[in-house]
Amino acid sequence: MIVVLIALLVVVIGLAAAVVIGRIPVTTMDDPTATSAFEPLPEGRVTEDDLDALRLDQTLRGYRMSQVDGVLDRLRDELLSRDREIERLRAELAGRPVGSASTD
């Protein structure tokens, strides 16, 4: 009986060693994900391609808040700038001075 247990122990240790050194492939783990360094939005106008190319670093519970906050601040500023430009152009078309209240 002892011989069978020793033989079984040798087989188990041999299998564990084969898995550790890679002789027996284990496919239960996912392939590692490729990561790239965070690149903030470029200066100037934000385009659709800029947003498509945007990649934020992932952390244990989501994305890095500093990166998300930076992108949201940048998009807010861009939208505000475009809204002001639209208001200015609408005022020019209507013949009103820039900054007067619109009644659209």
N, C-alpha and C positions, 0 to 999 in steps of 0.2 A: 504494500500500500504506500509506503514511504517513497518507493522508487517512482510510482505513478505521480505523486504530488511534486516530487523534484523535477520530473520530466515536464509536467505541466507548467511549473514555475519557470523553467528554462525557456519553454516555448513562448510564454507571455512576455518575459524579459526580452527575448529575441525579436518578437513582433514590435514591442514598444521601441526598441533601439532602431529597428528598420524604419519605423514611422518618423522618428526624430531625425535620422540622417537623410531621409528623403527617398529611400528605396521603395517604400510603399506610399504612393501619393494619397493625400487626404484632400477631398474636394468639398468638405463641408464649409470652408471659409470662403467668403467672397473675395474677389480680386481687389487689391488696394485701389483706391480712387486716386486719379492724378489731380494734383492741385497746382494752381498757378498763382503767382504773386498778385495781390490786389492792385489794380491800376484804377485810380479815381477817374471820374469823368474829365474829359479834356476841357481846356479853357475855350471860351467862345460859345457859340450856339451848340446846344445838345441836339444831336440827330437821332433818328430811329436806329441807325447802325451802332451809335454809341451805347444806347440802352441794350441792344441785343448782345453786344460784346461785353457788357458789364458782368463781372463775376465777383461775388463777395466771399470772403473767407468764412468757412463754417467752423463752428465750435461745438462743444459737447451738447449745448441746448439750443442751437440755432446759428445765427450769424453774428459777427462782431458788431456790437451796437455802435461803436465809434464810426465804423464804415457806413453802416446804414444811416446814421444821423447825418454824416457828411453828404451822402448822396441825396437824401431828402432835402437838406438845406440847399444844396446846389440846384435841385429841380424846382424848389419853391422860388428861388431867386430868378431862375430862368423863366418860369411862368409869370412872375410879377413883371419882369422886363417885357415879355411879349404882350401882356395885358396893357401895359402903358403904351406900347407902340401901337397896338390896335386902337386904343382910345384916341391917341394923337392923330392917327390916320382918319378915323371916323370924324373927328372934329374938323380936320382939314376939308374933308369931303362936304361936310355940312356948312362950311364957311364960318364956323364958330371958333373963337379963340381956344387954344389948348388949356385944359384945366376947368372949363366950365362944365356944369352938370349936364348930363345927357338925359333926355326924356324918352328913351327907346322903349 
